[in-house]
Amino acid sequence: MAPVEVETIPYDIMAPVKNLKVVDKAFELPLVTSAYTEIVSLASPLTPYVENTVTTITPMVEGGYNAIKTKVEENVMPHLPEGTAEALQSKMNGAVAHLTVAVEKVD
């Protein structure tokens, strides 16, 4: 199979994702570039339907999330032992820091 030369790779789909050096190196491989191009061409007819669905569903999901969050804050949080919310927030911040460091090391 002859190598495929691609001038540019459309990163618009990957825009929300942090571009890692690993991704850039992978796209230098003809197999990865070819597979990506095929997937994009196969998925392109569905893209408007997916975008429309996401646009329609997002407000409903956000409303449901906010309702659940409000109920938990009103009914569950007052019954938790003192300092539990702060401890959970501290653990979550630590996990985010570990993940950030891990992602930076992968790059």
Backbone as CSV, one residue per row, in Angstrom:
resi,resn,N_x,N_y,N_z,CA_x,CA_y,CA_z,C_x,C_y,C_z
1,MET,0.841,-1.172,0.000,0.000,0.000,0.000,0.887,1.236,0.000
2,ALA,0.649,2.131,-0.913,1.448,3.342,-1.035,1.101,4.321,0.070
3,PRO,2.095,5.076,0.560,1.797,6.060,1.594,0.878,7.155,1.075
4,VAL,0.049,7.642,1.957,-0.912,8.685,1.613,-0.395,9.998,2.171
5,GLU,-0.333,11.011,1.326,0.096,12.317,1.797,-1.120,13.184,2.055
6,VAL,-1.186,13.740,3.245,-2.285,14.609,3.625,-1.687,15.952,4.005
7,GLU,-2.158,16.993,3.351,-1.652,18.340,3.621,-2.087,18.815,5.006
8,THR,-3.384,18.718,5.289,-3.910,19.157,6.572,-4.888,18.127,7.096
9,ILE,-4.969,18.056,8.391,-5.918,17.167,9.043,-6.933,18.049,9.747
10,PRO,-8.220,17.856,9.481,-9.227,18.716,10.121,-9.343,18.403,11.612
11,TYR,-8.933,19.344,12.432,-8.991,19.166,13.879,-10.275,19.709,14.488
12,ASP,-11.239,20.131,13.663,-12.442,20.741,14.211,-13.209,19.789,15.115
13,ILE,-13.191,18.503,14.811,-13.885,17.526,15.652,-13.152,17.365,16.969
14,MET,-11.830,17.473,16.915,-11.021,17.246,18.100,-10.747,18.528,18.867
15,ALA,-11.373,19.623,18.492,-11.101,20.917,19.108,-11.272,20.923,20.627
16,PRO,-12.303,20.271,21.178,-12.437,20.310,22.636,-11.340,19.537,23.369
17,VAL,-10.655,18.652,22.669,-9.635,17.819,23.288,-8.299,18.540,23.208
18,LYS,-7.565,18.487,24.300,-6.247,19.097,24.305,-5.371,18.329,23.313
19,ASN,-4.738,19.040,22.378,-3.886,18.386,21.398,-2.579,17.974,22.049
20,LEU,-2.376,16.689,22.139,-1.158,16.148,22.716,-0.151,15.876,21.610
21,LYS,1.125,15.846,21.961,2.152,15.517,20.987,1.937,14.107,20.447
22,VAL,1.415,13.225,21.293,1.161,11.842,20.891,0.157,11.808,19.740
23,VAL,-0.862,12.652,19.821,-1.872,12.701,18.762,-1.242,13.205,17.474
24,ASP,-0.433,14.242,17.571,0.230,14.770,16.378,1.143,13.725,15.750
25,LYS,1.871,12.988,16.576,2.754,11.935,16.063,1.938,10.819,15.416
26,ALA,0.822,10.463,16.017,-0.015,9.401,15.459,-0.544,9.792,14.088
27,PHE,-0.894,11.059,13.915,-1.431,11.507,12.633,-0.357,11.592,11.551
28,GLU,0.892,11.435,11.911,1.952,11.356,10.917,1.974,9.993,10.242
29,LEU,1.350,9.008,10.877,1.292,7.660,10.305,0.202,7.594,9.245
30,PRO,0.511,7.073,8.059,-0.493,7.004,6.991,-1.723,6.183,7.377
31,LEU,-1.539,5.118,8.145,-2.672,4.279,8.549,-3.655,5.069,9.405
32,VAL,-3.144,5.816,10.352,-4.003,6.597,11.237,-4.721,7.687,10.445
33,THR,-3.997,8.371,9.588,-4.586,9.427,8.776,-5.677,8.879,7.870
34,SER,-5.404,7.744,7.235,-6.382,7.129,6.338,-7.629,6.694,7.105
35,ALA,-7.426,6.061,8.263,-8.566,5.615,9.075,-9.395,6.802,9.533
36,TYR,-8.743,7.863,9.967,-9.449,9.063,10.419,-10.278,9.661,9.286
37,THR,-9.677,9.759,8.110,-10.373,10.323,6.961,-11.599,9.492,6.601
38,GLU,-11.472,8.179,6.640,-12.608,7.300,6.333,-13.716,7.436,7.374
39,ILE,-13.343,7.488,8.624,-14.342,7.622,9.692,-15.090,8.944,9.552
40,VAL,-14.353,10.010,9.254,-14.983,11.312,9.072,-15.953,11.271,7.896
41,SER,-15.544,10.638,6.792,-16.431,10.591,5.621,-17.664,9.723,5.886
42,LEU,-17.507,8.669,6.680,-18.662,7.828,7.008,-19.609,8.520,7.988
43,ALA,-19.041,9.278,8.909,-19.854,9.917,9.947,-20.464,11.240,9.497
44,SER,-19.941,11.844,8.453,-20.408,13.171,8.061,-21.901,13.251,7.742
45,PRO,-22.526,12.223,7.145,-23.976,12.341,6.927,-24.785,12.358,8.225
46,LEU,-24.231,11.781,9.291,-24.949,11.719,10.567,-24.708,12.946,11.446
47,THR,-23.664,13.693,11.149,-23.268,14.809,12.006,-24.402,15.802,12.268
48,PRO,-25.168,16.241,11.266,-26.247,17.200,11.570,-27.296,16.632,12.529
49,TYR,-27.606,15.340,12.390,-28.593,14.736,13.283,-28.069,14.659,14.720
50,VAL,-26.811,14.304,14.857,-26.217,14.216,16.192,-26.159,15.599,16.828
51,GLU,-25.723,16.598,16.064,-25.642,17.954,16.605,-27.019,18.461,17.012
52,ASN,-28.038,18.178,16.192,-29.400,18.603,16.501,-29.898,17.919,17.773
53,THR,-29.625,16.627,17.885,-30.051,15.879,19.065,-29.370,16.405,20.320
54,VAL,-28.068,16.633,20.241,-27.338,17.154,21.397,-27.862,18.529,21.783
55,THR,-28.132,19.362,20.806,-28.667,20.702,21.076,-30.027,20.624,21.747
56,THR,-30.834,19.653,21.343,-32.168,19.493,21.919,-32.107,18.920,23.326
57,ILE,-31.241,17.949,23.537,-31.201,17.234,24.812,-30.453,18.010,25.896
58,THR,-29.472,18.804,25.524,-28.626,19.488,26.505,-29.425,20.290,27.538
59,PRO,-30.391,21.113,27.152,-31.144,21.852,28.186,-31.905,20.927,29.137
60,MET,-32.420,19.813,28.619,-33.142,18.883,29.484,-32.204,18.221,30.487
61,VAL,-31.023,17.835,30.028,-30.047,17.203,30.915,-29.577,18.195,31.967
62,GLU,-29.298,19.422,31.545,-28.866,20.441,32.505,-29.953,20.726,33.532
63,GLY,-31.204,20.774,33.094,-32.318,20.990,34.021,-32.445,19.850,35.020
64,GLY,-32.323,18.629,34.534,-32.378,17.463,35.425,-31.222,17.452,36.410
65,TYR,-30.031,17.765,35.915,-28.855,17.824,36.787,-29.040,18.869,37.880
66,ASN,-29.505,20.055,37.490,-29.710,21.122,38.476,-30.785,20.756,39.500
67,ALA,-31.834,20.063,39.053,-32.887,19.633,39.981,-32.339,18.628,40.988
68,ILE,-31.563,17.669,40.503,-30.974,16.663,41.400,-29.996,17.326,42.362
69,LYS,-29.178,18.239,41.839,-28.205,18.925,42.682,-28.907,19.713,43.785
70,THR,-29.986,20.399,43.443,-30.740,21.178,44.426,-31.335,20.273,45.492
71,LYS,-31.929,19.146,45.069,-32.527,18.207,46.032,-31.474,17.656,46.981
72,VAL,-30.305,17.306,46.438,-29.233,16.772,47.288,-28.761,17.831,48.269
73,GLU,-28.584,19.054,47.786,-28.140,20.128,48.679,-29.156,20.407,49.780
74,GLU,-30.447,20.299,49.457,-31.487,20.580,50.441,-31.734,19.412,51.395
75,ASN,-31.722,18.175,50.867,-32.160,17.037,51.666,-31.046,16.128,52.178
76,VAL,-29.916,16.069,51.483,-28.866,15.135,51.887,-27.752,15.845,52.653
77,MET,-27.288,16.973,52.121,-26.140,17.652,52.718,-26.335,17.995,54.199
78,PRO,-27.512,18.438,54.626,-27.661,18.752,56.059,-27.508,17.537,56.970
79,HIS,-27.693,16.340,56.444,-27.618,15.130,57.264,-26.223,14.506,57.298
80,LEU,-25.305,15.031,56.518,-23.940,14.505,56.505,-23.172,15.034,57.712
81,PRO,-22.220,14.237,58.214,-21.400,14.717,59.337,-20.628,15.981,58.964
82,GLU,-20.286,16.752,59.971,-19.564,18.008,59.774,-18.242,17.756,59.050
83,GLY,-17.963,18.546,58.026,-16.688,18.444,57.305,-16.670,17.453,56.158
84,THR,-17.759,16.724,55.944,-17.784,15.722,54.879,-17.687,16.370,53.504
85,ALA,-18.410,17.433,53.285,-18.387,18.105,51.985,-16.990,18.631,51.675
86,GLU,-16.332,19.213,52.670,-14.981,19.726,52.464,-14.003,18.597,52.179
87,ALA,-14.161,17.474,52.884,-13.284,16.321,52.660,-13.461,15.764,51.250
88,LEU,-14.716,15.668,50.803,-14.974,15.184,49.445,-14.390,16.127,48.406
89,GLN,-14.544,17.428,48.619,-13.992,18.408,47.680,-12.474,18.302,47.635
90,SER,-11.853,18.115,48.779,-10.403,17.973,48.846,-9.940,16.733,48.079
91,LYS,-10.656,15.620,48.258,-10.311,14.382,47.538,-10.474,14.568,46.035
92,MET,-11.535,15.236,45.630,-11.779,15.455,44.215,-10.698,16.358,43.619
93,ASN,-10.306,17.398,44.334,-9.235,18.281,43.854,-7.928,17.516,43.704
94,GLY,-7.657,16.616,44.640,-6.452,15.794,44.556,-6.484,14.872,43.349
95,ALA,-7.654,14.269,43.086,-7.787,13.384,41.929,-7.596,14.153,40.627
96,VAL,-8.151,15.341,40.548,-7.987,16.168,39.346,-6.512,16.524,39.156
97,ALA,-5.823,16.843,40.223,-4.402,17.177,40.126,-3.595,15.978,39.635
98,HIS,-3.906,14.782,40.158,-3.205,13.568,39.714,-3.456,13.292,38.234
99,LEU,-4.697,13.451,37.802,-5.009,13.222,36.392,-4.319,14.235,35.498
100,THR,-4.265,15.468,35.941,-3.586,16.504,35.156,-2.115,16.180,34.989
101,VAL,-1.479,15.765,36.057,-0.062,15.394,35.990,0.131,14.181,35.076
102,ALA,-0.761,13.200,35.175,-0.641,12.006,34.340,-0.776,12.339,32.869
103,VAL,-1.723,13.201,32.527,-1.918,13.589,31.130,-0.709,14.356,30.616
104,GLU,-0.151,15.221,31.434,1.031,15.969,31.016,2.231,15.046,30.798
105,LYS,2.337,13.980,31.597,3.439,13.033,31.420,3.273,12.217,30.148
106,VAL,2.041,11.926,29.769,1.789,11.185,28.535,2.243,12.008,27.351
107,ASP,2.027,13.300,27.435,2.410,14.198,26.350,3.908,14.272,26.319
